[in-house]
């Protein structure tokens, strides 16, 4: 069964040189903007139980694609359809009211998915236990660190038992322990026939979690296929770019030098270079 489908999907944004050009365009009826296509001519079909990794450089169109799939923005061209309940973890803090506690936000999240009463209480308690936030669950989320945001966001996303789970770089800010818990839960979701769309720069996580990979480059599909083949092609491409950058000549130094750092040395209490440092011992830094 196909759970996610996109046909000729594209998204263009209007770029204005000055904020006032927006008003002038509306008043004068003449175009005063440039079009920037963040995504163009994308076709994608994902079936139930499949996990697709979305990879590419910054600005390649990954987040735009996920925004279109989750309905937070509308396509300029083409169409997109998602069948079944969808839960997403996009930018940190999205969907949370900063002044409300984590528990209050959890109740609002459950209500948005039509979950109420004893069932909501049960799922929220399970999410709180999974997040391991402890007493912080009753503190305003504006006081949370980025890692705490992710813990709560992931726990709530999986608590509604969606058919489609979308994750955009969220695991990158979690600690190793919580990343392992998330990977185990995502693997469990796949085994139950759920669909996963996973966007990450961590290629080892994409290989571990996904069956296929979609490589985006400058808003277009560079490759779509088995995860190992696509990631190998992407890594070869990035290595080539790194080699090109290293081959470029270094920029010329300015002729007028105001300050030049010649040397930095460390000396112990007796004037000898120290090989170890102890708290409370004398240390001299000469610049």
C-alpha positions in Angstrom: 0.0 0.0 0.0 1.4 3.4 -1.0 1.4 5.8 2.0 3.3 8.8 0.5 3.2 9.9 -3.1 4.5 13.0 -4.9 4.2 13.9 -8.6 6.2 16.7 -10.3 6.5 18.3 -6.9 8.0 21.8 -6.9 8.3 24.8 -4.5 9.3 28.3 -5.6 9.9 31.3 -3.3 9.8 34.9 -4.2 13.0 36.9 -3.4 12.8 40.6 -3.0 15.8 43.0 -2.9 14.0 45.3 -0.4 11.0 44.7 1.8 9.2 47.7 0.2 9.3 45.9 -3.2 6.6 43.6 -1.9 4.2 46.5 -1.5 5.3 48.2 -4.8 4.7 44.9 -6.7 1.2 44.7 -5.3 0.4 48.4 -5.9 2.0 48.7 -9.4 1.1 45.3 -10.6 4.6 44.7 -12.0 7.0 42.0 -10.9 9.7 43.1 -8.6 11.0 39.7 -7.4 13.1 36.8 -8.4 11.9 33.3 -8.2 14.0 30.8 -6.3 13.1 27.1 -6.8 13.9 25.2 -3.6 12.5 22.0 -5.1 11.7 21.0 -8.7 10.2 18.1 -10.6 10.3 15.6 -7.8 8.5 12.2 -8.0 8.4 9.9 -5.0 6.4 6.9 -3.9 6.8 5.3 -0.5 4.9 2.2 0.6 3.9 1.0 4.1 6.7 -0.5 6.1 9.4 1.3 4.0 12.0 3.7 5.4 13.4 6.4 3.1 16.5 8.5 4.0 16.7 12.0 2.5 20.2 13.2 2.1 22.0 16.2 0.5 24.0 19.3 1.3 22.6 22.3 3.2 20.2 24.1 0.9 19.5 21.1 -1.3 15.8 21.2 -0.6 15.4 18.5 2.1 13.5 20.6 4.6 11.4 22.0 1.9 10.4 18.5 0.8 9.5 17.6 4.4 7.5 20.8 4.8 5.5 19.9 1.7 4.9 16.4 2.8 3.7 17.5 6.2 1.5 20.2 4.8 3.2 23.1 6.5 3.7 24.7 3.1 1.9 24.4 -0.2 3.5 23.2 -3.5 4.0 25.6 -6.4 3.7 22.8 -8.9 2.6 19.1 -8.7 0.7 17.3 -6.0 1.5 15.4 -2.8 -0.6 12.9 -0.9 -0.2 11.2 2.4 -2.4 8.3 3.4 -2.8 7.7 7.2 -2.0 9.6 10.3 1.3 11.6 10.1 3.5 12.8 12.9 6.6 14.9 12.3 9.6 16.2 14.1 10.8 19.3 12.3 12.7 22.3 13.6 13.3 22.4 17.4 10.4 23.8 19.4 7.9 23.7 16.5 4.4 23.1 17.8 5.3 23.8 21.4 4.0 26.8 23.4 7.1 28.1 25.2 5.3 29.3 28.3 3.4 26.1 28.9 4.9 23.1 30.6 6.0 20.0 28.8 3.0 18.1 30.3 0.6 20.9 29.1 2.1 20.8 25.6 1.7 17.0 25.7 -2.0 17.3 26.4 -2.4 19.8 23.5 -0.5 17.5 21.2 -2.8 14.6 22.1 -5.9 16.8 21.5 -4.7 17.8 18.1 -4.7 14.1 17.1 -8.2 13.6 18.6 -6.9 11.6 21.6 -8.7 12.4 24.9 -9.7 11.0 28.2 -8.0 8.0 29.8 -6.4 7.1 26.5 -4.7 10.5 26.3 -3.5 10.1 29.9 -2.1 6.7 29.2 -0.2 7.7 26.1 1.1 10.9 27.7 2.5 9.1 30.7 4.2 6.6 28.3 5.7 9.5 26.4 6.9 11.2 29.6 8.6 8.0 30.7 10.2 7.5 27.3 11.5 11.1 27.3 13.2 10.7 30.7 12.6 14.4 31.4 11.7 13.7 35.0 10.6 16.8 37.0 11.4 19.0 34.0 8.1 17.8 32.4 6.3 20.3 34.6 8.6 23.2 33.7 8.0 25.7 30.8 9.5 24.4 27.6 11.3 27.7 27.1 13.6 26.5 29.8 14.5 23.3 27.9 17.8 22.7 26.2 17.8 21.5 22.6 18.3 17.9 23.7 15.3 18.2 26.0 13.2 19.6 23.2 14.0 16.6 21.0 13.3 14.1 23.8 9.8 15.6 24.3 9.1 16.0 20.5 10.2 12.5 19.6 8.3 10.9 22.5 5.1 12.7 21.6 5.4 12.0 17.9 5.6 8.2 18.4 3.0 8.3 21.2 0.2 8.9 18.7 1.1 5.8 16.8 1.2 7.4 13.3 1.2 5.5 10.0 3.9 8.0 8.7 6.7 9.3 10.9 8.8 12.2 9.5 12.1 13.2 11.2 14.2 16.1 10.1 17.7 16.1 11.7 16.2 15.8 15.2 18.4 13.0 16.4 21.6 15.1 15.7 21.2 17.0 19.0 20.3 14.1 21.2 22.8 12.3 23.4 24.0 8.8 22.5 21.7 7.1 25.0 18.6 8.8 23.6 19.7 8.3 20.0 19.9 4.6 20.6 16.4 4.6 22.1 15.1 6.5 19.1 16.7 4.1 16.6 15.3 1.1 18.4 11.8 2.7 18.4 12.1 3.6 14.7 13.1 0.0 14.0 10.1 -1.2 15.9 7.9 1.1 13.8 9.2 -0.4 10.6 8.6 -3.9 11.8 5.0 -2.9 12.4 4.5 -1.7 8.8 4.9 2.0 9.5 6.5 4.4 7.0 9.6 6.4 8.0 11.0 9.5 6.2 14.3 10.3 7.8 16.4 13.3 6.9 19.9 13.4 8.3 23.6 14.2 7.6 24.6 11.2 9.6 25.1 8.6 6.9 25.6 5.7 9.3 22.1 6.4 10.8 20.6 6.6 7.3 22.2 3.2 6.4 21.1 1.6 9.6 17.5 2.8 9.4 16.5 3.0 5.8 15.8 0.8 2.8 16.2 3.5 0.1 17.7 6.9 0.0 16.8 10.1 -1.9 19.7 12.4 -2.7 18.7 16.0 -3.4 21.1 18.4 -5.0 20.1 22.0 -5.7 16.5 21.2 -5.4 16.4 18.3 -7.8 16.7 14.5 -7.5 20.3 13.5 -7.9 19.6 9.8 -7.1 16.9 7.6 -5.7 17.5 3.9 -5.0 19.0 1.4 -2.6 20.4 3.1 0.4 24.0 1.8 0.1 24.3 2.8 -3.6 22.9 6.3 -3.2 25.0 7.1 -0.1 28.2 5.8 -1.8 27.5 8.1 -4.8 26.8 11.0 -2.5 30.0 10.5 -0.5 32.0 10.2 -3.7 30.5 13.5 -4.8 31.3 15.2 -1.5 34.9 13.9 -1.7 35.3 15.3 -5.2 34.1 18.7 -4.0 36.5 18.6 -1.0 39.4 17.9 -3.4 38.3 20.8 -5.7 38.2 23.2 -2.7 41.7 22.1 -1.4 43.1 22.6 -4.9 42.1 26.2 -5.0 44.9 28.7 -4.2 44.8 30.2 -0.8 43.8 33.9 -0.7 46.7 36.4 -0.7 47.6 37.8 2.6 47.2 41.5 3.2 50.3 43.5 2.9 49.7 45.5 6.0 50.0 43.3 9.1 48.8 44.9 12.3 49.5 41.9 14.5 51.2 38.5 14.0 51.3 35.6 16.4 54.8 34.2 16.3 54.8 31.6 19.1 53.0 30.3 22.1 54.8 28.3 24.8 53.8 26.8 28.2 56.1 26.8 31.2 55.7 25.1 34.6 56.5 26.6 37.9 60.3 26.0 37.4 60.4 27.3 33.9 60.5 23.9 32.2 57.9 22.8 29.6 55.3 20.8 31.5 54.2 17.4 30.3 51.3 17.1 32.7 49.0 19.7 34.4 47.7 19.4 37.9 44.9 21.5 39.4 46.4 24.3 41.5 49.9 24.1 40.1 51.6 27.1 38.6 51.4 27.5 34.8 52.8 30.3 32.6 51.6 30.9 29.0 54.0 33.0 26.9 52.6 34.6 23.7 
